Amino acid sequence: MMAYYNVQQLIKQGETILAQNDEPIISARYLMMDLFDLSQMDILMDNKQLTEAERMHYLTGIEQLAHHIPLAHITGFQMFYDRKFKVTQDVLVPRNETEELVQLIIEKWSNRQSFVDIGTGSGAIAITLALELSEIKAYAIDISSDALNIARNNAASLNANIIFLEGDLLEPLITDGIRVDCLVSNPPYIAQSELELMNESALHDPHIALFAEDKGLALYKRMIERMPEILNPAALVAFEIGHAQGAAISEYVLQLYPHITPQVVQDINGLDRIVWFEWCE
């Protein structure tokens, strides 16, 4: 006779293991939901019993979480803006805070016709904007061919029409003489000096998507320096930033373009998260 296992009891077992390894215990519930396509209500109502094979699958996932492997790398996907995005070790796992960057662009779009997402990774920003905004031309750039393959797959599965270009920051647009009405980017912005302060789970993301020179400011500066070559008049520019970078990035914009007015926006946690401004010559 086949044995069946109670979902709630297994979640409690998972929570105990995660607590012993300094991982958030809520991940035990999320893992159960993601692996077996269960809702919170399914768990509450005890709507599913697990087979021995499913129990082992779940506990293997718990052990991976306990070794600080991100949940999305175990399940193979991450939800972003209510859509499922495939992720692998080749791309940064999309963060909840980045949804706020997308929301800001949507709110300030104002009949613009095109955008570029620099350092697209999984494609989460570009694909979401392409689907949320109508009748636009969408470009997405990444220096990693592996990341672009993931982004293309996500765009295809979610039915988003995007032109993907491989290259370093703005170079593909400059080379092809392309101009856009919006530049958005969540680039690598962590300083190498912060490596020791990061939790082990975050370090499973590709380092090329995490770290930048010049105290994490290098890629912002390079984009800011050359953005006049790819921006149309009245273009919108929005960067996701590290919590201590708002002043430095704003000052660099003002140093090069004193007539621009950068704005710093805080996230739901009260931390500086976005620098944005409208471009004018």
VMD Tcl script that draws the C-alpha trace (Angstrom):
set ca {
  {0.00 0.00 0.00}
  {1.38 3.40 -1.04}
  {2.24 5.83 1.78}
  {1.08 9.45 1.67}
  {2.47 12.40 3.62}
  {0.83 15.47 5.12}
  {1.81 18.76 3.48}
  {1.57 20.88 6.63}
  {3.75 18.48 8.62}
  {6.38 18.47 5.89}
  {6.37 22.29 5.81}
  {6.97 22.34 9.58}
  {9.85 19.90 9.10}
  {11.25 22.15 6.39}
  {10.91 25.25 8.57}
  {12.90 23.57 11.35}
  {15.75 22.69 8.98}
  {15.82 26.22 7.48}
  {15.79 27.88 10.91}
  {18.80 25.77 11.93}
  {20.65 27.07 8.85}
  {19.71 30.76 9.19}
  {17.44 30.74 6.15}
  {13.96 32.37 6.13}
  {11.43 29.75 7.23}
  {8.77 31.14 4.85}
  {10.79 29.55 2.02}
  {9.58 26.12 3.22}
  {6.00 27.10 2.35}
  {6.96 28.78 -0.94}
  {8.95 25.71 -2.00}
  {5.91 23.48 -1.38}
  {3.68 25.83 -3.37}
  {6.09 26.15 -6.29}
  {7.05 22.49 -6.61}
  {3.49 21.16 -6.57}
  {1.51 24.16 -7.87}
  {-0.38 24.66 -4.62}
  {-2.08 27.79 -3.31}
  {-2.08 29.04 0.27}
  {-5.67 27.78 0.48}
  {-4.66 24.31 -0.73}
  {-2.17 24.10 2.13}
  {-4.62 25.49 4.68}
  {-7.35 23.06 3.61}
  {-4.98 20.08 3.38}
  {-6.02 19.54 -0.24}
  {-2.99 17.45 -1.17}
  {-1.11 14.50 0.25}
  {2.40 13.79 -1.05}
  {3.71 10.48 -2.29}
  {7.06 9.16 -1.09}
  {8.71 10.40 -4.31}
  {7.17 13.87 -3.85}
  {8.22 13.96 -0.19}
  {11.82 13.19 -1.18}
  {11.67 15.81 -3.93}
  {10.50 18.39 -1.39}
  {13.10 17.49 1.25}
  {15.86 17.62 -1.37}
  {14.72 21.17 -2.13}
  {14.79 22.02 1.58}
  {18.37 20.76 1.81}
  {19.30 22.98 -1.15}
  {17.68 25.99 0.54}
  {19.56 25.13 3.72}
  {22.77 25.32 1.66}
  {21.74 28.84 0.57}
  {20.72 27.99 -2.99}
  {18.01 30.48 -4.08}
  {14.47 29.16 -4.33}
  {14.23 30.23 -7.97}
  {17.31 28.18 -8.86}
  {15.65 25.12 -7.33}
  {12.25 25.57 -9.02}
  {13.62 27.08 -12.24}
  {11.33 30.11 -12.26}
  {10.57 33.39 -10.51}
  {7.29 35.30 -10.46}
  {7.59 38.94 -11.53}
  {4.64 41.26 -12.06}
  {2.35 38.20 -11.82}
  {4.14 36.41 -14.65}
  {6.36 33.35 -14.51}
  {9.93 33.89 -15.72}
  {12.37 31.07 -16.34}
  {15.66 31.64 -14.52}
  {18.96 29.78 -14.48}
  {22.41 30.33 -13.00}
  {23.13 32.56 -16.02}
  {20.77 35.37 -14.95}
  {20.01 37.49 -11.91}
  {16.84 36.33 -10.14}
  {14.30 39.19 -10.56}
  {13.64 40.95 -7.25}
  {10.36 42.32 -5.91}
  {11.90 45.78 -5.59}
  {12.47 45.89 -9.35}
  {8.70 45.77 -9.88}
  {8.70 49.30 -8.44}
  {11.08 50.42 -11.21}
  {8.70 48.98 -13.81}
  {5.73 50.65 -12.13}
  {7.44 54.05 -12.15}
  {8.08 53.82 -15.89}
  {4.48 52.83 -16.57}
  {3.22 55.77 -14.50}
  {5.47 58.26 -16.30}
  {5.24 56.77 -19.80}
  {3.10 59.56 -21.28}
  {2.72 58.38 -24.91}
  {6.37 57.58 -25.49}
  {7.01 55.15 -28.33}
  {10.15 53.12 -27.52}
  {12.46 51.96 -24.75}
  {15.66 50.07 -24.18}
  {16.41 47.83 -21.18}
  {20.17 47.69 -20.57}
  {21.47 44.51 -18.91}
  {18.20 42.68 -19.44}
  {19.19 39.34 -17.83}
  {16.05 37.19 -17.69}
  {14.17 39.87 -19.63}
  {11.83 40.58 -16.72}
  {11.86 44.39 -17.06}
  {11.72 44.53 -20.86}
  {9.08 41.83 -21.23}
  {6.86 43.32 -18.53}
  {7.03 46.78 -20.06}
  {6.41 45.44 -23.56}
  {3.28 43.66 -22.33}
  {2.00 46.44 -20.05}
  {2.53 49.27 -22.55}
  {0.79 49.11 -25.92}
  {2.14 49.76 -29.42}
  {5.76 50.39 -28.53}
  {9.14 49.38 -29.88}
  {11.10 47.46 -27.25}
  {14.85 46.82 -27.21}
  {16.76 44.74 -24.68}
  {20.54 44.49 -24.45}
  {22.89 42.19 -22.55}
  {26.58 41.43 -22.82}
  {25.92 37.75 -22.00}
  {24.72 35.50 -24.83}
  {23.56 32.94 -22.25}
  {21.40 35.55 -20.53}
  {19.94 36.64 -23.88}
  {18.95 33.05 -24.64}
  {16.96 32.93 -21.39}
  {15.39 36.33 -22.12}
  {14.40 35.26 -25.65}
  {12.79 32.09 -24.28}
  {10.85 34.12 -21.71}
  {9.71 36.60 -24.35}
  {8.53 33.78 -26.61}
  {6.62 31.98 -23.84}
  {4.97 35.22 -22.68}
  {4.25 36.51 -26.19}
  {6.30 39.71 -25.93}
  {7.68 41.40 -29.04}
  {11.21 42.58 -28.25}
  {14.36 43.21 -30.28}
  {17.26 41.59 -28.40}
  {20.79 42.87 -28.99}
  {24.06 41.50 -27.66}
  {26.69 43.98 -26.58}
  {28.17 46.26 -23.96}
  {25.68 48.74 -22.47}
  {24.57 51.31 -25.09}
  {27.03 50.22 -27.81}
  {24.57 48.20 -29.96}
  {22.20 51.18 -30.23}
  {25.02 53.65 -30.90}
  {26.48 51.38 -33.59}
  {23.10 51.01 -35.33}
  {22.09 54.67 -34.91}
  {19.02 53.78 -32.85}
  {17.38 56.33 -30.54}
  {14.72 55.66 -27.92}
  {12.23 57.50 -25.74}
  {13.18 55.67 -22.55}
  {16.33 54.16 -21.06}
  {15.80 51.76 -18.17}
  {18.45 49.70 -16.44}
  {19.05 47.60 -13.35}
  {22.80 47.13 -13.87}
  {25.36 45.46 -11.64}
  {25.87 47.97 -8.82}
  {27.48 46.17 -5.89}
  {31.00 47.23 -4.95}
  {33.58 44.45 -4.66}
  {34.22 45.66 -1.09}
  {30.68 44.59 -0.17}
  {31.28 40.96 -1.14}
  {31.90 39.82 2.43}
  {28.67 41.47 3.64}
  {26.41 39.63 1.19}
  {24.36 36.60 2.16}
  {25.35 33.31 0.58}
  {22.08 32.96 -1.30}
  {22.65 36.19 -3.27}
  {26.10 35.00 -4.32}
  {24.53 32.24 -6.41}
  {23.54 34.90 -8.95}
  {26.13 35.40 -11.73}
  {28.84 37.77 -10.50}
  {28.77 39.65 -13.81}
  {25.20 40.67 -12.88}
  {26.13 41.78 -9.36}
  {29.44 43.61 -9.15}
  {30.81 46.80 -10.70}
  {33.97 48.88 -10.30}
  {34.18 52.39 -8.83}
  {32.19 51.53 -5.69}
  {29.48 50.01 -7.88}
  {29.01 53.21 -9.94}
  {31.05 52.38 -13.06}
  {28.23 51.21 -15.35}
  {25.89 54.06 -14.40}
  {28.60 56.57 -15.25}
  {29.30 54.97 -18.62}
  {25.60 55.01 -19.53}
  {25.12 58.58 -18.30}
  {28.14 59.79 -20.28}
  {26.88 58.37 -23.58}
  {23.11 58.56 -23.20}
  {22.81 61.71 -25.38}
  {23.78 59.47 -28.33}
  {20.70 57.25 -27.94}
  {18.00 59.41 -26.33}
  {15.22 61.28 -28.10}
  {14.12 64.67 -26.73}
  {12.12 64.41 -23.49}
  {13.21 60.79 -23.02}
  {12.67 59.14 -19.65}
  {15.70 57.66 -17.86}
  {15.31 55.36 -14.83}
  {17.97 53.34 -13.01}
  {17.59 50.88 -10.16}
  {20.32 51.69 -7.64}
  {21.93 50.46 -4.45}
  {20.56 51.97 -1.24}
  {23.58 54.25 -0.76}
  {24.06 55.40 -4.37}
  {21.27 57.94 -4.92}
  {23.32 61.03 -4.08}
  {26.44 59.95 -6.01}
  {24.51 59.12 -9.20}
  {22.44 62.31 -9.00}
  {25.62 64.36 -8.54}
  {27.23 62.73 -11.55}
  {24.19 63.53 -13.72}
  {24.28 67.16 -12.55}
  {28.04 67.37 -13.10}
  {27.62 66.50 -16.79}
  {24.16 67.99 -17.38}
  {23.47 70.84 -14.92}
  {20.05 71.50 -16.49}
  {18.73 68.00 -15.60}
  {16.79 67.39 -12.36}
  {17.39 63.85 -11.06}
  {14.87 62.44 -8.59}
  {15.60 59.70 -6.02}
  {12.72 57.36 -5.14}
  {12.60 55.05 -2.13}
  {11.26 51.49 -2.22}
  {8.66 49.84 0.02}
  {11.38 49.30 2.63}
  {12.20 53.02 2.79}
  {15.56 52.59 1.02}
  {16.75 54.62 -1.96}
  {16.02 52.39 -4.95}
  {15.52 54.45 -8.14}
  {17.09 57.50 -9.78}
  {15.03 58.93 -12.63}
  {14.89 62.07 -14.74}
  {13.64 63.41 -18.05}
  {16.27 64.14 -20.68}
  {16.65 67.41 -22.49}
  {19.60 68.73 -24.50}
}
mol new
graphics top color blue
foreach p $ca { graphics top sphere $p radius 0.5 }
foreach p [lrange $ca 0 end-1] q [lrange $ca 1 end] { graphics top cylinder $p $q radius 0.2 }
display resetview
